[in-house]
Amino acid sequence: MNVSKTLAFFMLLLAIYWSYRSLMPQYEPDFEIASTKFSTDRALLHVENISKEPHAVGFPGHQKVRGYIISELKKLGLETTVQEGYVLGDNASLTKVANILVRIQGTDEGKALLLLSHYDSSPHSSFGASDAGSGVATILEGVRAFLSTGKTPKNDVIIVISDAEELGLNGAEFFVNQHPWAKDIGLVLNFEARGSGGPSYMLIETNRGNARLIEEFTKANPKFPVANSLAYSIYKMLPNDTDLTVFREDGDIEGFNFAFIDDHFDYHTAMDIHERLDRNTLTHQGSYLMPLLNHFSQVDLSNLKSLNDSIYVNLPFFGLISYPYEWIFPMLWLVSLCFIGLIIYGFKKKELSLNGILKGILPALIVLLVNGAFGYFSWKFILWWYPAFKDMLHGFTYNGHTYIVIYVLLSIAICFWVYHKFRKTNTQNLLVFPIFIWLLICWLVALYLKGASFFVLPLFGALAALLITINQKEPNPFVLVFLSLPAVFIYAPFIKMFPVGLGLKMLLATTLFCTLLFFLILPFLAQIKNKDRFAYLFLVIFIVFSISGHVASDFNEDRPKPSSLMYVHNEDTEEAFWATYDHIPIDWNNQYLGKDKKVPETNKYKTIASKYRSNFTYVSNTQKKPIESPLIETTEDTVIGNERILQLCFTPKRNVNRLDIYTNPLQLTSGRINNIPFSDFYLKNRRQRLATHFISNNDYTELELRFPKDSVLELTFYESSNDLLSNPIFTIPERPKNSIPMPFVLNDAILVIKTLKFD
């Protein structure tokens, strides 16, 4: 490879690096920065203070964190109020919430800007540094810097630090539906986290089009926007679950989410601590808040609704670029006609041939099928080789980034090797079918996933490269690399984004995007004569990273294995047993499960619902402990007409954290819990689960149910407390330092099951 091609190749590598490096700012110590500027170090102090201990609703740390936030807001000279009350969420989760509210008065009487994050952590072991201590800290520091400028906003700025987000968005629902300020809001900026690092993605929530929101977001000019309309389109189709969703659904209020999703293995775990929060990420959150707060506190927020949508994508050097949906098909027709014209032109110049184009189809199909197969079976293979990874319910392992690199290297090696075998086919013939594949993809997304229509942009560069290869025997390699830059800047981040955001089961997206990106860089890469050497080089690097991934596949203090243990007392059968969700138990919980542990029968060894529908993997019978049973009193049982009315009062006799209530398959006429009615829609569409009460201060639970008088009602109560390791009745040692409580399931818990039948 000559000097110019070598330099062009390094230019290509630099572009790939910059496609990631340019996504977010780089943290620099800034504690002494001017008071009018956002300081990551000052925000980090808030994160540290918020995440000293787990602070889920009902836990001792919860009230401490609320007190800290209120005191910090008062230091800024802001008057705070606390909105308290019981809320029954759409998912039938009952909580007593305490939202922290502040209102900064503006000079005008228009719509208000809302800054939003939540302060509760996920039960029961998460320290909540990233989720969402980082969001609270971003708002506290951003508002401090904003107030330090001495400027008075035109719009009121409302701050809501919501409660019980982790339990069903209950705090947000309480505010939107029951607080008078909600009707004054014109726009929401919500700061969230689903990991502990990586770039923060901007995601819009709107019931209409996004055009006006994108227009004003662009005017605000944040320096590091990471956003695209593909993510927006996918997000609209998914069952979203942030506080901002409640504002959109219940209040018809638009807004922006800013959430980071990398290092997903820390999410909702005891590893969500301030030391593991990426400083660059926290800096990125601040880089969003300050320009948006300055902009949206001054502009009219009453005209942000739009019927039109825009295509948008972030690009290095250009920021966020956008264009209207109306351009989608004109651009597609333009690219399609140019492609057809180039084919005709190539045949006229005798640089393209039918035989050559047909030969060019084969390598493209081979690399797509082979790399697709490797991607599809990759996660299954990883779980087979490392079965303990099944206990990482996130689906993203501590060495997950290494696996992404491994399959990228393997995909590139296969592409180089296959195209080396077809080196006698000229470049222009090799390009036709890959461009056709991309053109087909662009038409499909334009019809079925319009937000991804920016996929067409790199095709202009690919067509220009095809024109050059038709006209020139020795094209300038720098020009060819330059024409591939839009493809690199747009698609390279997707190679990492999908498995990071959706788990390693999406390594298929990694291998396919890597292959498709190779197609768009092919005008340059096809000029390399010794592609087999590159194939061997990438294969060697693949082997090195595979070894590295294997070495980092064990668990240690920095990469602790999730584990679980529960003591279950079934009062109906007068049996007690140990239970775990672990597929591969560790010595710590195995000592209780014993050699006689068994795979449970689903109907006999029941547990409550969890995020990933996890069931017990092993159980082992044990002796009963003196656990106090709850007091369940029937306060009313009467029949009026054809309807039976039943009222119960459930009072804990020990310190508990939650109560889950299930029924037999029965259509209830109506129902109330703690005097809050269930919605008719919920009662008609629920399965057997009736409600979950996340209990604070050992509060009682009152239940009123109405059902046909001739029906038989069976109520099963699951009363749980997360004190298995601290309860003096048990003598369970602390977990080893190379293990943490498994998230997303009831864990470290004492569970009492009791069934009542009313016939």
Secondary structure, DSSP 4 states (H G I P E B T S, - for coil): --HHHHHHHHHHHHHHHHHHHTTSPPP---TTS-TTS--HHHHHHHHHHHTSS---TTSHHHHHHHHHHHHHHHHTT--EEEEEEEEE-TT-EEEEEEEEEEEE--SS-SPEEEEEEE-PPPTTT---IIIIIIHHHHHHHHHHHHHHTTPPPSS-EEEEEES-GGGTSHHHHHHHHH-GGGGGEEEEEEEEESSSEEEEEEEEE-SS-SHHHHHHHHHH--SS---BHHHHHHHHHS---SHHHHHHHHH---EEEEEEEESGGGTTSTT--GGGS-HHHHHHHHHHHHHHHHHHTTS--TT---S--EEEEEETTTEEEEEEGGGHHHHHHHHHHHHHHHHHHHHHTTS--HHHHHHHHHHHHHHHHHHHHHHHHHHHHHHHH-GGGGG-TTS--TTHHHHHHHHHHHHHHHHHHHHHHTTTS-HHHHHHHHHHHHHHHHHHHHHH-GGGGGGGHHHHHHHHHHHHHHH-SS--HHHHHHHHHHHHHHHHHHHHHHHHHH-GGGHHHHHHHHHHHHHHHHHHHTT-S-HHHHHHHHHHHHHHHHHHHHHTTS--SSSPEEE--EEEEETTTTEEEEEE--SS--HHHHHHH-TT-BPPPTTTS-----TT----SEEEEE----PPPPEEEEEEEEEETTEEEEEEEEE-SS--SEEEEEE-S---SEEEETTEEPPHHHHHH--SEEEEEE-STT--EEEEEEEETTS-EEEEEEEEES-TTT-TT--PPPPPTTEEEPTTS--SEEEEEEEEEE-
